[in-house]
Amino acid sequence: MLIYHNPRCRKSREGLQYLRDNNVEPEIVDYMKTPLKEKELMNLSKKLGLRPKEFIRRQEKDYKDLLLKEKLNNDAALFSAMASHPKLIERPIVVNGDKAVLGRPAENIKVLL
């Protein structure tokens, strides 16, 4: 299993702890230090079964500054923004093989165990 993790985020830490509480030590990707490329985000979107507008953080300052509300139906623009501004990616995201879930709340991760 793999977790896209931001250690500064409480919800992300809760997701990681949920995995550990269930005896899973995942591969941890700190995507703030190692941002995802657009192609990786597209692949993640498929695994989640979500369009980027469904896992972009709309309360972030970057979201507002980049006027992304006007681009919510433009997947390419959102992938580009998320690649350039990783803070925009909802967290945590947990991946197991070809499936992924948003770990908000942490109990969402249960379907991957």
C-alpha positions in Angstrom: 0.0 0.0 0.0 1.0 3.6 -0.6 -0.1 6.8 1.0 0.2 10.3 -0.5 0.8 12.1 2.7 1.4 15.6 4.0 2.8 15.2 7.5 1.6 18.7 8.4 -2.0 17.8 7.9 -3.9 16.3 10.8 -6.3 14.3 8.5 -3.3 12.9 6.7 -1.6 11.9 9.9 -4.9 10.2 11.0 -5.0 8.2 7.7 -1.4 7.0 8.2 -2.2 6.0 11.8 -5.3 4.2 10.7 -3.2 2.1 8.4 -0.7 1.4 11.1 -3.4 0.5 13.6 -4.5 -2.1 11.0 -1.0 -3.5 10.8 -0.1 -1.9 7.5 3.1 0.0 7.1 2.6 1.8 3.8 5.1 3.3 1.4 4.9 7.0 2.2 5.0 9.7 -0.4 5.4 13.2 0.9 3.9 14.8 -2.1 4.7 18.3 -0.8 8.5 17.4 -1.2 8.0 15.2 -4.2 5.1 16.7 -6.2 3.2 14.5 -8.6 3.4 15.0 -12.3 0.3 15.6 -14.3 0.4 12.0 -15.7 0.7 10.6 -12.2 -2.4 12.7 -11.2 -4.3 11.4 -14.2 -3.5 7.8 -13.2 -4.4 8.5 -9.6 -7.7 10.0 -10.7 -8.6 6.8 -12.5 -7.7 4.7 -9.5 -9.9 6.9 -7.3 -12.7 6.9 -9.9 -12.9 10.7 -9.4 -12.4 13.7 -11.7 -9.9 16.2 -10.4 -12.6 18.6 -9.3 -13.6 15.9 -6.8 -10.2 15.8 -5.1 -9.0 19.4 -5.3 -8.9 21.4 -2.1 -11.3 24.3 -2.8 -10.5 26.2 0.4 -6.8 26.7 -0.4 -5.6 30.2 -1.2 -4.0 28.9 -4.4 -7.4 27.6 -5.6 -8.8 31.1 -5.3 -5.7 32.9 -6.6 -5.6 30.7 -9.7 -9.4 31.2 -10.3 -9.9 27.5 -10.5 -13.6 27.7 -9.8 -14.0 28.9 -13.4 -12.0 25.8 -14.6 -13.8 23.0 -12.6 -14.8 21.2 -15.8 -11.4 21.5 -17.4 -9.6 18.4 -16.1 -6.3 19.3 -17.9 -6.2 22.7 -16.2 -6.9 21.2 -12.8 -4.2 18.5 -13.2 -1.8 21.2 -14.2 -2.6 23.3 -11.2 -2.4 20.4 -8.8 1.0 19.4 -10.3 2.3 22.9 -9.9 0.7 23.6 -6.5 0.6 20.2 -4.6 -1.2 21.9 -1.6 -4.3 21.7 -3.8 -4.5 17.9 -3.7 -6.9 16.5 -1.2 -5.2 14.3 1.4 -4.4 11.7 2.3 -4.9 9.4 -0.7 -4.2 5.7 -0.1 -3.5 3.3 -3.0 -3.6 -0.4 -3.1 -2.9 -1.8 -6.5 -5.4 -0.4 -9.0 -7.7 1.1 -6.4 -7.4 4.3 -4.4 -9.5 6.2 -1.8 -9.5 9.5 -0.1 -8.6 9.0 3.5 -11.1 11.6 4.7 -12.4 10.3 7.0 -9.7 7.7 7.8 -12.4 5.0 7.9 -12.6 5.3 4.1 -9.4 3.4 3.9 -11.1 0.2 5.2 -12.2 -0.8 1.7 -8.6 -1.2 0.7 -7.6 -3.5 3.6 
